[in-house]
């Protein structure tokens, strides 16, 4: 028995000793791996450094400029690109990138000069023609923009390229020219190539708003917002969606979107007035008055603010204060038909029927359609 145990013990010692000869401690393993990794990195660094040293100077400055452009550091990229074209005057790609940086910096004349140089070196180049069209569009030279974008489209079709940005700007140009149907069709082409193109979805929404297709506006903007993140949120999407919800009578939904917009853009008078209008329509008169109190601090001479605040105060049965606001709105704008109609409603609530009918008659003379109907209903016997 003892001999069997001893034999087993010897075998185990031999086995573990054998295994240990191939095993390493964790510290040893990490040390060896780190040494190998450092050696590899050192070789890679030397190789990259050697490669960088072997590049022509113009290419080094061009590559550095591209990195800056990728980081949206356009102003810093410009000197490097100027250096590139000075060292290599036929570097048309550098002229394109220089023009692109100019466009981002709103230096449209400089951009045009650089694009002309690129075109002389490489005629009928797609990127050059596209950038020319964009530059002219942003500089509001629509005729020149159309010519350049048409040329870019020709090159795109010939070379069988996909570029949604070209169709985006063509759609913008059509929208500016009031060709809403073609603008929508062209925007859809851009979305076929790039379905999550936020700017195109927002452009479609603007076009739909002009066509008074408010439900489509809400649909497009909701999709666009779903693709945004905290770093890329365009709060104008919430603004236009709020206006569209107001138009279809979704006043609470409009107020919620105005909340998001105003949180991002505090102190915007028109937004405060618009949110107040939404609140009045779902009887949050106190909330409307709070918004209008803020708005009047920003612009104490806007008659719309006093008209709306008078209406909200009337909704809260603060008739004396309501009449003061509406009187002042009319003082600021004597032909303000809506203010006469709203003041007539307050006077009617105060049992001043004669005064109400006089205001409705004045609003009628100013062309207010609601005033006509109200006068026919309440004041016919006073005529």
SULDASUL-V576359 format. One record per backbone hydrogen bond with DSSP energy under -0.5 kcal/mol. CO is the residue of the C=O (numbers start at 1). NH is the residue of the N-H. E is the energy in kcal/mol with one decimal. If there is no record, write none. Layout:
{{CO;NH;E} {CO;NH;E}}
//
This chain:
{{1;5;-2.2} {2;6;-2.5} {3;7;-2.5} {4;8;-2.3} {5;9;-2.5} {6;10;-2.5} {7;11;-2.3} {8;12;-2.1} {9;13;-2.4} {10;14;-2.6} {11;15;-2.7} {12;16;-3.0} {13;17;-2.3} {14;18;-2.4} {15;19;-2.6} {16;20;-2.5} {17;21;-1.3} {19;22;-1.4} {19;23;-1.2} {25;29;-2.4} {26;30;-2.8} {27;31;-2.2} {28;32;-2.6} {29;33;-2.8} {30;34;-3.0} {31;35;-2.2} {32;36;-2.3} {33;37;-2.9} {34;38;-3.1} {35;39;-2.1} {36;40;-2.4} {37;41;-3.1} {38;42;-2.7} {39;43;-2.1} {40;44;-2.6} {41;45;-3.3} {42;46;-2.4} {43;47;-2.4} {44;48;-3.0} {45;49;-3.0} {46;50;-2.6} {47;51;-2.4} {48;52;-3.1} {49;53;-2.7} {50;54;-1.5} {51;55;-0.8} {52;55;-0.9} {56;60;-1.8} {57;61;-2.3} {58;62;-2.0} {59;63;-2.6} {60;64;-2.1} {61;65;-2.0} {62;66;-2.1} {63;67;-1.7} {64;68;-1.7} {65;69;-2.4} {66;70;-2.4} {67;71;-1.0} {68;73;-3.2} {69;72;-2.0} {72;74;-1.0} {73;77;-1.2} {74;78;-1.6} {75;79;-0.6} {76;80;-0.7} {77;81;-2.2} {78;82;-2.4} {79;83;-2.1} {80;84;-2.0} {81;85;-2.2} {82;86;-1.5} {83;87;-2.2} {84;88;-2.4} {88;91;-1.8} {90;92;-1.8} {91;94;-0.5} {91;95;-1.6} {92;96;-2.2} {93;97;-2.4} {94;98;-2.4} {95;99;-2.4} {96;100;-2.6} {97;101;-2.2} {98;102;-2.3} {99;103;-2.6} {100;104;-2.2} {101;105;-1.7} {102;107;-3.5} {103;106;-1.7} {106;108;-1.0} {107;111;-2.2} {108;112;-2.3} {109;113;-1.9} {110;114;-2.3} {111;115;-2.4} {112;116;-2.0} {113;117;-1.7} {114;118;-2.1} {115;119;-2.4} {116;120;-1.9} {117;121;-1.6} {118;122;-2.8} {122;125;-0.8} {125;129;-2.3} {126;130;-2.7} {127;131;-2.4} {128;132;-2.3} {129;133;-2.1} {130;134;-2.4} {131;135;-2.9} {132;136;-2.6} {133;137;-2.1} {134;138;-2.7} {135;139;-1.5} {136;141;-3.3} {137;140;-1.8} {140;142;-0.9} {141;145;-2.1} {142;146;-2.4} {143;147;-1.8} {144;148;-2.1} {145;149;-2.8} {146;150;-2.5} {147;151;-1.8} {148;152;-2.4} {149;153;-2.2} {150;154;-2.0} {151;155;-2.3} {152;156;-2.5} {153;157;-2.4} {154;158;-2.4} {155;159;-2.7} {156;160;-0.6} {156;161;-2.4} {163;166;-0.7} {163;167;-1.0} {164;168;-2.0} {165;169;-2.2} {166;170;-2.0} {167;171;-2.4} {168;172;-2.2} {169;173;-2.3} {170;174;-2.1} {171;175;-2.4} {172;176;-2.5} {173;177;-1.5} {174;179;-2.6} {175;178;-1.6} {178;180;-1.5} {179;183;-2.0} {180;184;-2.2} {181;185;-2.0} {182;186;-2.5} {183;187;-2.2} {184;188;-2.1} {185;189;-1.3} {186;190;-1.7} {187;191;-1.9} {188;192;-1.7} {189;193;-1.3} {190;194;-2.3} {194;197;-1.2} {196;198;-1.2} {197;201;-2.0} {198;202;-2.2} {199;203;-2.0} {200;204;-2.8} {201;205;-1.8} {202;206;-2.0} {203;207;-2.4} {204;208;-2.8} {205;209;-2.3} {206;210;-2.0} {207;211;-1.4} {208;213;-2.8} {209;212;-1.4} {212;214;-1.1} {213;216;-0.5} {213;217;-1.8} {214;218;-2.4} {215;219;-2.0} {216;220;-2.8} {217;221;-2.6} {218;222;-2.3} {219;223;-1.9} {220;224;-2.3} {221;225;-2.8} {222;226;-1.6} {223;227;-0.8} {224;227;-1.0} {225;228;-1.2} {229;232;-0.9} {229;233;-0.8} {233;235;-0.8} {234;237;-1.9} {235;239;-1.7} {236;240;-2.5} {237;241;-2.0} {238;242;-2.4} {239;243;-2.0} {240;244;-2.0} {241;245;-2.7} {242;246;-2.1} {243;247;-1.7} {244;248;-1.4} {245;250;-2.7} {246;249;-1.3} {249;251;-1.5} {250;254;-2.2} {251;255;-2.4} {252;256;-2.1} {253;257;-1.9} {254;258;-2.5} {255;259;-2.1} {256;260;-1.6} {257;261;-2.3} {258;262;-3.1} {259;263;-2.2} {260;264;-1.3} {261;265;-1.7} {265;268;-0.8} {267;269;-0.8} {268;272;-2.0} {269;273;-2.3} {270;274;-2.2} {271;275;-2.5} {272;276;-2.1} {273;277;-2.1} {274;278;-1.9} {275;279;-2.3} {276;280;-2.5} {277;281;-1.5} {278;282;-0.7} {279;282;-1.0} {279;284;-2.9} {280;283;-1.5} {283;285;-1.2} {284;288;-2.0} {285;289;-2.6} {286;290;-2.0} {287;291;-1.9} {288;292;-2.5} {289;293;-2.3} {290;294;-1.5} {291;295;-2.2} {292;296;-2.4} {293;297;-0.9} {294;298;-1.0} {295;299;-1.9} {299;302;-1.3} {301;303;-0.8} {302;305;-0.6} {302;306;-1.1} {303;307;-2.3} {304;308;-2.8} {305;309;-2.6} {306;310;-2.4} {307;311;-2.0} {308;312;-2.6} {309;313;-2.6} {310;314;-2.0} {311;315;-2.0} {312;316;-1.2} {313;318;-3.1} {314;317;-1.8} {317;319;-1.1} {318;322;-2.4} {319;323;-2.6} {320;324;-1.7} {321;325;-2.0} {322;326;-2.3} {323;327;-2.7} {324;328;-2.0} {325;329;-2.1} {326;330;-2.0} {327;331;-1.9} {328;332;-2.2} {329;333;-1.7} {333;336;-1.5} {335;337;-1.3} {336;339;-0.5} {336;340;-1.4} {337;341;-2.1} {338;342;-2.5} {339;343;-2.3} {340;344;-2.2} {341;345;-1.7} {342;346;-1.7} {343;347;-2.6} {344;348;-2.4} {345;349;-1.9} {346;350;-1.5} {347;352;-3.4} {348;351;-1.5} {351;353;-1.0} {352;356;-2.2} {353;357;-2.7} {354;358;-2.2} {355;359;-1.9} {356;360;-2.3} {357;361;-2.4} {358;362;-1.9} {359;363;-2.5} {360;364;-2.5} {361;365;-2.0} {362;366;-1.0} {363;368;-2.2} {364;367;-1.7} {367;369;-0.6} {368;372;-1.3} {369;373;-1.6} {370;374;-2.6} {371;375;-2.6} {372;376;-2.2} {373;377;-1.8} {374;378;-2.6} {375;379;-2.5} {375;380;-0.6} {379;382;-2.1} {380;383;-1.3}}
//
